[in-house]
């Protein structure tokens, strides 16, 4: 009888452990914050932003950035790529998004109105920046995509 009691006790302990560390909800994408121009020169621009998430679960997981396109004044200047990010359990967290892009695409797209575009940037000291794409959450075989679409006017002044 004691042997069967030990098995029941072990089985119930494992069952409680599994259910206590259960996956109740997927992490919540909240917003994109701290969007700013880190560096700008005649050849390239470096953009930064933070994607803010909240994980209510006792389990972590991983987030990966998939083809987040960056648009500067409605011109696709490139994509951000990043390594997988470990998701902390039971916390709000941010994923840094950074990319350096050649301004040649902007110049090529605005050949006819290049002077007007340069004058506009000088006068307003800002650019319209948009991040658009997918960040994917992974936990074992479970996967969930978060659509990112954040547009904001960003000052070039520090």
C-alpha positions in Angstrom: 0.0 0.0 0.0 2.8 2.4 0.8 4.3 1.9 -2.7 1.1 2.9 -4.4 0.8 5.9 -2.0 4.3 7.1 -3.1 3.3 6.8 -6.7 0.1 8.8 -6.2 2.0 11.4 -4.2 4.7 11.7 -6.9 2.1 11.8 -9.7 0.1 14.5 -7.9 3.2 16.6 -7.3 4.1 16.4 -11.0 0.6 17.3 -12.0 0.5 20.3 -9.6 3.9 21.4 -10.9 2.8 21.2 -14.5 -0.5 23.1 -13.9 1.2 25.7 -11.7 3.6 26.6 -14.6 0.9 26.5 -17.2 0.6 28.8 -20.2 -2.5 30.8 -19.5 -2.3 33.6 -22.1 0.0 34.7 -24.9 2.2 37.7 -24.1 0.5 41.0 -24.9 2.0 43.4 -27.4 1.3 46.8 -25.9 3.0 49.5 -28.1 6.1 50.8 -29.7 7.9 53.5 -27.7 11.1 55.5 -27.6 11.1 56.0 -31.4 14.0 58.3 -32.2 16.8 59.0 -34.6 20.1 58.0 -33.0 22.3 59.2 -35.8 21.9 60.9 -39.1 24.6 61.8 -41.7 24.6 62.5 -45.4 24.9 58.8 -46.2 22.9 56.9 -43.5 20.4 57.1 -40.7 20.3 55.0 -37.5 16.8 54.6 -35.9 15.9 53.2 -32.5 12.7 52.0 -30.9 11.4 49.7 -28.2 8.6 47.2 -28.7 6.8 46.9 -25.3 5.3 43.5 -24.3 3.7 42.1 -21.1 4.0 38.4 -20.2 1.4 37.3 -17.6 2.6 33.7 -17.7 4.9 31.7 -15.4 6.6 30.5 -18.6 8.9 32.6 -20.8 9.5 31.7 -24.4 11.2 33.6 -27.2 10.4 36.5 -29.5 11.9 36.9 -33.0 11.8 39.8 -35.3 10.5 38.9 -38.8 10.8 41.4 -41.6 10.0 44.7 -39.8 10.3 47.2 -42.6 11.3 50.8 -41.8 9.8 53.6 -43.8 11.3 57.1 -43.8 8.8 59.6 -45.3 6.8 56.7 -46.8 9.9 55.2 -48.5 10.9 51.7 -47.6 14.6 52.0 -46.6 15.1 48.5 -45.3 14.3 45.9 -42.7 15.4 45.4 -39.1 16.8 42.0 -38.2 17.6 40.9 -34.6 18.5 37.8 -32.7 15.8 35.9 -30.8 14.9 37.6 -27.5 14.2 35.6 -24.3 10.9 36.5 -22.8 10.9 36.8 -19.0 8.1 35.2 -17.0 5.5 37.4 -15.3 6.8 40.8 -16.3 6.6 43.7 -18.7 9.6 43.9 -21.0 10.9 45.7 -24.1 12.7 44.5 -27.2 15.1 47.0 -28.7 14.7 47.6 -32.4 17.6 49.3 -34.1 18.7 49.6 -37.7 21.1 51.7 -39.8 19.9 52.5 -43.3 21.4 54.1 -46.3 19.8 57.4 -47.3 20.5 56.6 -51.0 17.0 55.0 -51.3 15.4 58.2 -50.1 17.5 60.3 -52.5 16.7 57.9 -55.4 13.0 58.0 -54.7 13.1 61.8 -54.6 15.4 62.6 -57.4 13.0 65.2 -58.9 12.2 66.7 -55.6 15.5 66.2 -53.8 16.0 69.9 -53.1 12.5 70.2 -51.8 12.9 67.1 -49.5 16.2 68.5 -48.1 14.7 71.9 -47.5 11.7 70.2 -45.8 14.0 68.3 -43.4 16.1 71.4 -42.7 13.0 73.5 -42.0 11.1 71.0 -39.9 14.1 69.1 -38.3 12.0 65.9 -38.4 11.2 62.9 -40.4 8.1 60.7 -40.6 9.2 57.2 -39.5 7.2 54.0 -39.7 7.9 50.5 -38.4 5.8 47.8 -40.1 6.1 44.0 -39.8 5.9 41.1 -37.5 7.4 40.0 -34.2 6.7 36.3 -33.5 6.4 34.7 -30.0 7.6 31.1 -29.7 7.0 28.6 -26.8 7.7 25.0 -27.8 5.5 24.2 -30.8 3.2 27.2 -30.1 3.8 30.3 -32.2 1.9 33.6 -32.4 2.6 36.6 -34.7 2.2 40.2 -33.5 1.6 42.8 -36.2 3.6 45.9 -35.7 2.6 49.2 -37.4 3.9 52.3 -35.7 4.2 55.7 -37.4 5.5 58.8 -35.8 7.1 62.1 -36.6 10.7 62.0 -35.1 12.9 65.0 -34.4 16.4 65.0 -35.8 17.6 67.2 -32.9 19.1 65.4 -29.8 
